[in-house]
Amino acid sequence: MHPGKTHQKNIRTTSKYYSFLCTMKVNLVQTIVLMCIIIIAQIHGIQDADGKRIISKYESVQKLYPQPARTETPEWRVADKNMPHPCKRNCVENQPMTCYYYMVVHYDDTMSDTCKRYLQSKYRFNIDGKEFIDSFKIAEQEPANDDCKYADGLESQVMVVNGQLPGQSIEVCFGDTIVADVINSMHETTTIHWHGIHQRLTPHMDGVPHVTQYPIEAGQAFRYRFQVDHVGTNWWHSHTAHQRAFGLAGPLIVRQPPKLNPHVHLYDFDLTEHVIVIQDWVHNFDESVAENILINGVGRNMKKDSKTRPTLYAPFTVIRGGRYRFRVIFNGVSNCPISMSIDKHDLLVISSDGNDIEPVEVQKIMFHGAERYDFVLHANQIIANYWIRVKGYSFCEKNNLHQEAILHYTDSDTQELDTSSISYTYDAPGIMLNELGDDTAGDNAHSISLISLNAKDIEPSMTPDVTYYTSMAAVEMAEGFRFQMDDISFSMPKMSLLQTRNLGIGQFFCNISQQAALGFNCKQRHCKCPNVIQVPSQKNVEMVISSKSVTAHPVHLHGYTFRVVGMGVLGEERISQIEEIDQRTPLPRRGRGAPLKDSVQVPAFGYTIIRFYSDSPGYWMFHCHISTHSENGMAAVVRVGENVEMKMCPVSNCGLCSSVA
């Protein structure tokens, strides 16, 4: 090797070594401070600025539903109070764990008394007449369990798990078993869906009320137990009514041993601190209109004519020279796709919905409801603070909704922020991935189409055994909108389909062919029933999904990861003839290597074509991930296989809840 190159290598090695030592020193000090804070908090509880004891709502709920002192078996791993969960670890092949979580679902409030300490003058600073809270000082001086849900500084009722907004991050390894006791302390039903987990062995753990389980009643508990069968950035959320809009959602991160990770050489750090949950935000259980966007549960107040408090931004810290894996989850509730960018930094995208892709470098990513993207950020800029920018479109554009967070380089001034460019009109420069209205011809100098991404996992050539054409529509009527799939507004059955599948429930199913056979024209009358699409098992299945409305729809299929082989726009006049068009002149479809997804947009007056192998019999929800759309009928159930092929569920843990009062 050339001496100069050897010298450069030694400089890099020495630099990394000293950076490591400095980081260890900083981390040691922070750990000591944090432990002191935790000990004080455990002794004295949560206190206000004057030292007065505060009883939070979560603390009150804990007294009603205390976590058992020990698990049913010593092999289950459980976190000690205020300590990291032992299942959050470096993954090793063939060393799975059983990971236990105690999840109390309860009502709570943002900006409750537990947040008042954040408003002390020692935490505030002013820039150009606007007040901010120093999140770094908060992290250093306030206990991690202080139970403050600051949000956008406005008081609002919320639904949360264990007092956290967003919900706790569950971090495990592929092949682990999750055991989660969900205790419902609300006065309404709930369930938890584990979004991204296929539930191949346990379809009764998918968490859809009246489809795979009976809902968890008020004052009752349900034990979810399943094997983690999908690597990557997943998430958990309520699948009941609009509850995820009010706070019932959190990350579910599944890692794997380094030698099985095709991208491990691209980054140095994969930290909990760089998991980002973005959500369009509503107030006081009114899900009709998004009034803000939050990043990891906080952000600037965007609601007009409301009380303004100092802004608390979410911070994400990096050390110059490091390469960081960021995992971004979009809990999109309303019709509000978003774009995300980070000032002066490129985003090397390596995964979508937990599925590895060939890396692609962009400057902006568009997220549609329920989508996740992982990217690597190289902290190669000068030491400073940089804006992480999120911009809302469609319905969020009407209120000019946007939000920011802080990418903070260690050693930069935490209170040095350039607010001059904070505006909805600011458009980050560069290339956008997965743009709104994406299609197969979408690649250009400013956009990369989702359909052009290449999966790391290349499948054998596949010819569909069967093709289904299904549509999504929002039909405007005098009384309001009808939200439909296949011209049918889905109505939830009164019994759980998976549990009662052998009791003759097929007589209550409907679909567009069955309605036509009964003489009903669903284009002229309002068809409302449990729409069930029958799919044979062990077949290569293709679905051509169209949007017959002026807006794009993010669609999610439970139980499967699918290939996105086609996407395009036909226009309002032609979209209703998509089946005839496709049969006459086939729509463009990709060959091998198409990207894998579990949630994907269907463009306005356009289509998306997906393919999957139907090797997991069961009843799987298939729906638009805009909450108001799915809850009002834009959904169906995909019934894969026959009843005899479906996994049996233990009667003791398949929708039968026990009281915990």
C-alpha positions in Angstrom: 0.0 0.0 0.0 1.2 3.5 -0.8 2.6 5.3 2.4 0.3 8.2 1.8 -2.7 5.9 1.8 -1.5 4.2 4.9 -1.2 7.5 6.6 -4.7 8.5 5.5 -6.0 5.2 6.8 -4.3 5.7 10.2 -5.7 9.2 10.4 -9.2 7.9 9.8 -8.7 5.1 12.3 -7.3 7.4 14.9 -10.0 9.9 14.3 -12.7 7.3 14.7 -10.9 6.0 17.9 -10.9 9.5 19.5 -14.5 10.1 18.4 -15.4 6.8 20.0 -13.6 7.7 23.3 -15.2 11.2 23.3 -18.6 9.6 22.6 -18.1 7.1 25.4 -17.1 9.9 27.8 -20.2 11.9 26.9 -22.4 8.9 27.1 -21.0 8.0 30.5 -21.7 11.4 31.9 -25.2 11.4 30.4 -25.8 7.9 31.8 -24.8 9.0 35.3 -27.0 12.1 35.2 -29.9 10.0 33.8 -29.5 7.4 36.5 -29.6 10.1 39.2 -32.7 11.6 37.7 -34.4 8.2 37.5 -33.5 7.5 41.2 -34.8 10.9 42.3 -38.0 10.4 40.2 -38.6 6.9 41.7 -38.2 8.3 45.2 -40.1 11.5 44.9 -42.3 10.8 41.9 -43.2 13.4 39.3 -43.0 17.0 40.6 -43.9 20.4 39.3 -41.5 23.4 39.2 -42.2 24.1 42.9 -41.5 20.5 44.0 -45.2 19.7 44.4 -46.0 16.0 43.8 -48.0 15.4 40.6 -50.2 12.3 40.1 -50.4 11.7 36.3 -53.2 9.9 34.7 -51.0 7.0 33.8 -49.8 6.7 37.4 -53.5 6.5 38.5 -54.2 3.8 35.9 -51.1 1.8 37.0 -52.7 1.6 40.5 -55.8 0.1 39.0 -53.9 -2.3 36.7 -50.5 -2.9 38.2 -48.0 -5.0 36.2 -47.5 -8.4 37.7 -44.3 -8.7 39.7 -43.2 -11.7 37.7 -44.0 -13.3 34.3 -45.5 -16.7 34.0 -42.2 -18.2 33.2 -38.6 -17.1 33.9 -37.7 -17.5 30.3 -39.8 -14.5 29.3 -37.7 -11.3 29.0 -39.2 -8.2 30.6 -37.8 -4.7 31.2 -37.1 -3.6 34.7 -38.7 -0.3 35.6 -37.3 2.6 33.5 -34.6 0.4 32.0 -34.2 -0.7 28.4 -35.9 -3.9 27.4 -33.5 -6.9 27.2 -34.9 -7.9 23.8 -33.4 -4.7 22.4 -30.0 -6.2 21.7 -27.5 -7.1 19.0 -29.1 -10.0 17.2 -27.4 -13.4 17.1 -28.5 -16.3 14.8 -30.5 -19.1 16.4 -30.8 -17.3 19.8 -34.4 -16.2 19.9 -36.0 -14.7 23.0 -39.6 -14.5 24.3 -40.2 -10.8 24.9 -43.0 -9.7 27.3 -44.7 -6.3 27.2 -47.4 -5.0 29.5 -49.5 -2.4 27.6 -52.2 -0.4 29.4 -54.5 1.5 27.0 -55.9 4.6 28.6 -57.2 8.1 28.2 -54.8 11.0 28.9 -54.2 14.6 28.0 -51.6 16.6 26.2 -50.2 19.6 28.1 -51.4 18.3 31.5 -49.8 19.3 34.8 -46.8 17.1 34.1 -45.8 19.4 31.3 -45.8 22.6 33.2 -42.2 22.2 34.2 -41.2 22.5 30.6 -42.4 26.1 30.6 -39.8 27.2 33.2 -37.7 30.1 32.1 -34.5 28.0 32.3 -35.7 25.9 29.3 -37.0 28.8 27.1 -35.2 30.8 24.5 -36.2 33.4 22.0 -35.5 33.8 18.3 -36.9 36.7 16.3 -39.8 37.2 18.8 -40.8 33.5 18.8 -40.3 31.3 21.9 -38.8 27.8 21.9 -38.1 25.1 24.5 -34.6 23.6 24.6 -35.2 19.9 24.1 -31.6 19.1 25.0 -31.9 20.7 28.4 -35.2 18.9 29.0 -33.5 15.6 28.1 -30.7 16.3 30.5 -32.6 17.6 33.5 -36.1 16.0 33.4 -36.7 12.3 34.2 -37.4 10.0 31.2 -40.7 8.9 32.9 -42.0 12.5 33.5 -45.2 11.5 31.6 -45.4 14.8 29.7 -47.1 14.7 26.3 -46.3 18.1 25.0 -47.6 17.6 21.4 -48.1 21.1 19.9 -48.6 22.9 23.2 -52.4 22.7 23.1 -54.5 20.8 25.6 -56.2 17.9 24.0 -57.6 14.5 25.0 -55.7 11.5 23.7 -55.5 7.8 23.9 -52.1 6.3 24.7 -50.4 3.1 25.9 -48.4 3.4 29.1 -48.6 7.2 29.1 -46.5 7.6 26.0 -47.0 9.7 22.8 -46.1 8.2 20.4 -46.3 4.7 21.9 -43.3 2.8 23.2 -40.9 1.4 20.7 -40.8 -2.4 20.7 -37.4 -3.6 19.4 -36.8 -7.3 18.9 -34.9 -9.7 16.6 -36.3 -11.8 13.8 -37.5 -15.1 15.2 -38.3 -13.7 18.7 -41.7 -14.3 20.2 -43.7 -11.3 21.4 -46.1 -11.7 24.3 -48.1 -8.5 24.8 -50.8 -8.2 27.5 -53.1 -5.4 26.4 -55.2 -4.1 29.1 -58.1 -1.8 28.1 -58.9 0.8 30.8 -61.0 2.9 28.4 -64.8 2.8 28.2 -64.8 1.6 24.6 -63.4 -1.4 22.8 -59.9 -1.6 21.3 -57.5 -4.0 19.5 -53.9 -3.8 18.4 -52.7 -4.6 14.9 -49.0 -5.5 14.4 -48.5 -3.8 11.0 -45.9 -5.5 8.9 -46.0 -8.8 10.8 -47.5 -11.6 8.6 -48.9 -13.7 11.4 -48.5 -16.8 9.2 -48.6 -19.2 12.2 -51.1 -17.1 14.3 -53.6 -15.4 12.0 -55.8 -14.9 15.1 -53.2 -12.4 16.4 -53.6 -9.9 13.5 -55.7 -7.6 15.7 -58.7 -6.7 13.4 -62.0 -6.6 15.4 -64.7 -9.0 14.1 -62.3 -10.4 11.5 -59.5 -12.1 13.4 -60.6 -11.5 17.0 -63.4 -10.1 19.1 -62.6 -6.6 20.3 -61.1 -6.1 23.8 -64.0 -4.8 25.9 -63.6 -2.1 28.5 -62.0 -3.4 31.6 -60.7 -6.5 29.9 -57.4 -7.8 28.7 -56.1 -9.7 25.7 -52.8 -11.5 25.3 -51.2 -11.3 21.9 -48.6 -13.9 21.4 -46.9 -14.4 18.0 -43.5 -15.1 16.4 -41.8 -12.2 14.7 -41.8 -13.2 11.0 -40.8 -10.0 9.2 -37.6 -8.1 9.5 -37.5 -4.3 9.3 -39.3 -1.2 10.3 -42.8 -2.2 11.3 -45.3 -0.6 13.7 -48.2 -1.3 15.9 -51.4 0.6 16.1 -55.1 0.3 17.2 -57.3 -1.1 14.5 -60.5 0.1 16.2 -62.4 3.1 14.8 -60.1 6.2 14.6 -58.0 5.4 17.8 -54.6 5.5 16.1 -55.4 9.2 15.2 -55.5 10.0 18.9 -52.2 8.4 19.9 -52.5 4.6 19.9 -49.5 3.8 17.7 -45.8 3.1 18.0 -42.8 1.5 16.3 -42.1 -2.2 16.1 -38.5 -2.5 14.9 -37.2 -6.0 13.9 -33.5 -6.4 13.4 -31.4 -9.3 12.2 -27.8 -10.6 12.7 -25.3 -8.4 10.8 -24.3 -11.1 8.4 -27.9 -11.5 7.2 -28.3 -7.7 6.7 -27.4 -6.8 3.1 -27.0 -3.1 4.0 -25.0 -3.4 7.2 -21.8 -2.0 5.5 -23.6 1.2 4.6 -24.0 2.6 8.1 -22.3 2.8 11.5 -25.3 3.3 13.8 -28.8 2.0 14.0 -30.3 3.6 17.1 -33.6 4.0 18.8 -33.0 7.7 18.8 -33.2 7.8 15.0 -36.7 6.1 14.7 -39.1 8.8 13.5 -42.9 8.6 13.8 -44.8 11.2 11.8 -48.5 11.8 12.2 -51.0 14.3 11.0 -52.6 15.5 14.2 -56.1 16.2 15.4 -57.4 17.5 18.7 -60.0 16.2 21.2 -61.0 13.1 19.3 -62.2 15.0 16.2 -60.7 13.0 13.3 -62.5 14.9 10.5 -59.7 17.5 9.7 -56.0 17.4 10.4 -55.0 20.5 12.2 -51.2 19.8 12.5 -48.4 17.4 11.9 -46.3 16.0 14.8 -42.8 14.5 14.6 -42.2 12.0 17.5 -45.2 13.5 19.3 -44.1 17.2 19.3 -43.9 20.2 17.0 -45.0 23.8 16.4 -48.6 24.8 16.9 -50.3 25.2 13.5 -53.9 25.6 14.7 -55.4 29.0 13.8 -56.8 31.2 16.5 -55.5 29.1 19.4 -53.3 29.8 22.4 -49.6 29.7 21.5 -47.0 28.2 23.8 -43.3 27.8 23.2 -42.4 25.3 20.5 -40.8 22.0 21.4 -39.1 20.4 18.4 -38.0 16.7 18.3 -34.2 16.5 18.2 -32.1 13.9 16.4 -28.4 14.0 17.4 -25.5 12.9 15.2 -21.7 13.1 15.4 -19.9 14.6 12.3 -18.5 11.8 10.1 -21.0 9.1 11.3 -23.3 7.2 9.0 -26.8 6.8 10.6 -29.7 4.5 9.7 -33.0 6.5 10.1 -36.3 4.6 10.2 -39.3 6.6 9.4 -42.9 5.6 10.0 -45.9 7.6 8.7 -49.0 7.1 10.8 -51.1 9.0 8.2 -54.6 9.4 9.4 -56.4 11.8 7.1 -55.9 12.3 3.3 -52.5 13.9 3.9 -49.5 12.4 2.1 -46.3 14.1 3.2 -42.8 14.7 1.9 -39.7 14.6 4.1 -36.3 16.2 3.6 -33.2 17.2 5.6 -31.5 20.4 4.8 -28.1 20.0 2.9 -28.2 16.2 3.4 -28.8 13.3 0.9 -31.0 10.4 1.9 -29.7 7.0 0.8 -32.9 4.9 0.8 -32.3 1.3 1.6 -35.7 -0.2 2.6 -39.4 0.3 2.2 -42.0 -1.2 4.5 -39.2 -3.3 6.0 -38.1 -4.7 2.7 -34.6 -4.2 1.4 -34.1 -2.4 -1.9 -31.0 -1.6 -4.0 -29.9 1.8 -2.5 -31.1 4.9 -4.2 -30.0 8.4 -3.3 -32.6 11.2 -3.2 -33.2 14.4 -1.3 -36.9 14.0 -0.6 -39.2 11.1 0.2 -43.0 11.1 -0.2 -44.9 9.0 2.3 -48.5 7.8 1.9 -50.5 6.5 4.8 -48.8 3.5 6.7 -45.6 3.6 4.6 -42.2 3.3 6.1 -38.8 4.1 4.5 -35.3 3.6 5.9 -32.4 5.7 4.8 -28.8 6.3 5.6 -27.7 9.8 6.5 -24.0 10.7 6.3 -23.3 13.4 8.8 -20.7 15.1 6.5 -21.8 18.8 6.8 -20.3 21.5 9.0 -21.2 21.2 12.7 -24.5 23.0 13.1 -28.2 22.4 13.4 -30.2 21.5 10.3 -34.0 21.4 9.7 -35.8 18.1 9.1 -38.8 19.2 7.1 -42.2 17.6 6.7 -44.7 19.0 4.3 -48.4 18.0 4.0 -50.3 17.7 0.7 -53.9 17.1 -0.4 -56.2 18.0 2.6 -53.1 19.2 4.6 -52.3 21.6 1.8 -55.6 23.5 2.5 -54.3 24.5 5.9 -50.6 24.8 4.8 -49.6 22.2 7.3 -45.9 21.6 7.7 -43.6 20.6 10.6 -40.0 20.6 11.5 -37.6 18.7 13.7 -33.8 19.3 14.4 -30.9 17.4 13.1 -28.3 18.3 15.7 -24.6 17.9 15.3 -22.8 17.2 18.6 -20.9 20.4 19.8 -23.2 22.8 17.9 -25.2 25.4 19.8 -28.6 23.8 20.7 -30.3 27.2 20.5 -28.9 28.3 17.2 -31.7 27.9 14.7 -32.3 29.7 11.4 -36.0 30.2 11.3 -36.1 32.5 8.3 -37.0 29.7 5.8 -39.7 28.0 8.0 -42.7 28.3 5.7 -45.1 26.1 3.8 -44.0 27.7 0.5 -40.5 26.4 1.0 -39.8 23.5 -1.3 -36.7 21.5 -0.6 -34.5 21.1 -3.7 -33.5 17.8 -5.3 -35.0 14.5 -6.3 -38.3 13.1 -4.8 -39.0 9.4 -4.3 -42.5 8.0 -4.5 -44.2 11.3 -5.6 -47.9 11.8 -5.3 -49.5 10.5 -8.5 -46.5 8.3 -9.1 -46.6 6.1 -12.2 -44.3 3.9 -14.3 -43.3 6.8 -16.5 -42.6 9.0 -13.5 -38.7 8.9 -13.5 -37.2 12.2 -14.5 -34.7 14.7 -13.3 -36.8 15.6 -10.3 -38.6 12.3 -9.4 -37.9 8.6 -9.0 -41.0 6.3 -9.2 -41.6 3.7 -6.6 -42.1 1.1 -9.4 -38.5 1.7 -10.6 -37.0 0.5 -7.3 -35.3 -2.8 -7.3 -35.8 -5.3 -4.5 -32.7 -7.0 -3.0 -34.8 -10.2 -2.8 -35.2 -11.4 -6.5 -38.1 -13.8 -6.9 -38.4 -16.5 -9.6 -40.4 -15.6 -12.7 -44.1 -15.6 -11.9 -47.1 -15.8 -14.1 -50.3 -15.0 -12.3 -52.7 -17.9 -11.9 -55.6 -15.5 -11.3 -56.1 -11.8 -11.7 -58.7 -9.7 -9.7 -59.9 -6.2 -10.5 -60.9 -4.2 -7.6 -61.7 -0.5 -7.3 -61.7 2.2 -4.6 -64.1 5.2 -4.7 -65.4 8.1 -2.7 -68.8 8.8 -4.2 -70.3 12.2 -3.4 -74.0 12.1 -2.5 -76.5 14.6 -1.2 -76.1 13.2 2.3 -72.3 13.1 2.0 -69.6 10.7 0.7 -69.9 7.0 0.2 -66.6 5.3 0.7 -66.5 2.0 -1.2 -64.5 -0.9 -2.6 -66.0 -2.5 -5.7 -69.0 -0.2 -5.3 -69.8 -1.7 -1.9 -69.5 0.1 1.5 -68.0 -2.5 3.8 -69.9 -3.1 7.0 -68.2 -5.0 9.9 -69.8 -8.3 10.7 -71.2 -8.8 14.2 -69.3 -12.0 14.7 -65.5 -12.6 14.2 -65.0 -14.3 10.9 -62.0 -16.4 11.7 -63.4 -17.7 15.0 -66.9 -18.5 13.5 -65.7 -19.7 10.1 -67.2 -23.2 10.6 -70.6 -21.9 11.7 -72.1 -21.1 8.3 -71.1 -17.4 8.3 -70.6 -17.5 4.5 -74.3 -16.7 4.1 -73.6 -13.2 5.5 -70.8 -12.4 3.0 -71.3 -10.3 -0.1 -69.2 -9.2 -3.1 -70.0 -7.4 -6.3 -70.8 -10.6 -8.2 -73.1 -11.9 -5.4 -74.9 -8.6 -5.3 -75.4 -8.6 -9.1 -76.8 -12.2 -8.9 -79.4 -10.9 -6.4 -80.4 -8.3 -8.9 -78.8 -5.3 -7.1 -77.0 -2.7 -9.2 -74.5 -1.2 -6.7 -73.8 1.7 -9.0 -77.4 2.8 -8.5 -78.2 1.7 -5.0 -76.2 1.8 -1.8 -74.8 -1.7 -1.3 -73.5 -2.0 2.3 -72.4 -5.4 3.6 -69.3 -7.5 4.6 -67.5 -7.5 1.2 -65.4 -10.7 1.1 -63.1 -11.4 -1.9 -62.4 -15.2 -2.2 -58.9 -16.1 -3.2 -57.6 -19.7 -3.7 -54.6 -20.7 -1.6 -51.2 -21.7 -3.0 -51.6 -19.6 -6.1 -49.8 -16.7 -7.8 -52.4 -13.9 -7.3 -52.5 -10.6 -9.1 -54.7 -7.7 -8.1 -55.3 -4.6 -10.3 -56.5 -1.9 -7.9 -57.9 1.3 -9.2 -58.9 4.6 -7.7 -62.1 6.0 -9.2 -61.8 9.3 -7.3 -59.9 12.5 -7.5 -57.5 11.5 -4.8 -54.9 8.9 -4.3 -55.6 6.1 -1.8 -53.0 4.3 0.3 -54.0 0.6 0.4 -52.8 -2.0 2.9 -53.2 -5.8 2.6 -52.9 -7.6 5.9 -51.0 -10.9 6.2 -48.8 -10.5 3.1 -45.9 -8.6 1.5 -46.6 -8.1 -2.2 -44.7 -7.1 -5.3 -45.7 -3.8 -6.8 -45.4 -4.6 -10.5 -47.4 -1.8 -12.1 -48.7 1.7 -11.4 -50.1 4.4 -13.7 -52.8 6.9 -14.4 -55.6 6.4 -16.9 -57.7 9.5 -16.2 -61.3 10.1 -15.1 -62.9 9.0 -18.4 -61.1 5.7 -18.8 -60.5 4.4 -15.3 -63.9 2.7 -15.1 -63.0 0.6 -18.1 -59.7 -0.6 -16.7 -60.5 -4.3 -17.0 -61.5 -4.0 -20.7 -58.4 -1.9 -21.4 -56.1 -4.3 -19.7 -57.5 -7.3 -21.4 -57.4 -5.6 -24.8 -53.9 -4.0 -24.5 -52.2 -5.2 -21.2 -51.1 -2.4 -18.9 -47.4 -2.2 -18.3 -46.0 -4.7 -15.7 -42.6 -5.1 -14.3 -40.6 -8.3 -14.6 -38.5 -9.7 -11.8 -37.1 -7.6 -9.0 -40.2 -5.4 -8.4 -40.2 -3.7 -5.0 -41.9 -5.4 -2.0 -44.4 -3.5 0.0 -47.4 -4.0 2.4 -48.8 -0.5 1.9 -48.8 1.5 -1.4 -50.6 4.4 -3.0 -53.2 3.9 -5.7 -53.0 7.2 -7.8 -56.0 9.3 -8.4 -57.9 8.0 -11.5 -55.1 5.5 -11.7 -54.1 2.0 -10.8 -51.6 -0.1 -8.9 -50.9 -3.7 -9.7 -49.7 -6.1 -7.0 -48.7 -9.7 -6.9 -48.3 -12.2 -4.1 -48.3 -16.0 -3.5 -51.3 -17.0 -1.4 -49.6 -19.3 1.0 -51.2 -18.1 4.2 -54.9 -19.1 4.4 -57.1 -16.9 6.6 -59.3 -13.8 6.6 -57.1 -10.8 5.8 -58.2 -7.1 5.9 -57.7 -5.1 2.7 -58.4 -1.4 3.0 -57.6 2.2 2.4 -55.3 3.5 5.2 -57.0 6.9 5.4 -58.9 6.4 8.6 -62.2 8.1 7.7 -62.2 6.2 4.4 -61.7 2.7 5.8 -63.9 3.2 8.8 -66.8 4.3 6.5 -66.6 1.5 4.0 -63.5 1.6 1.8 -62.4 -1.9 2.8 -62.9 -5.5 2.1 -61.7 -8.9 3.5 -59.6 -11.2 1.4 -60.5 -14.7 2.3 -57.5 -16.9 1.3 -58.2 -20.6 1.0 -61.0 -22.7 2.5 -61.8 -22.9 6.2 -60.2 -26.3 6.6 -56.8 -24.8 5.4 -56.8 -22.1 8.0 -54.8 -22.3 11.2 -56.7 -23.3 14.3 -56.5 -20.9 17.3 -56.3 -21.9 20.9 -59.8 -21.3 22.4 -58.2 -19.9 25.6 -56.5 -17.1 23.6 -58.6 -16.4 20.5 -60.8 -13.5 21.2 -61.9 -14.7 24.7 -61.0 -11.9 27.1 -60.8 -12.1 30.9 -61.6 -9.3 33.3 -58.7 -7.5 34.9 -60.7 -5.4 37.2 
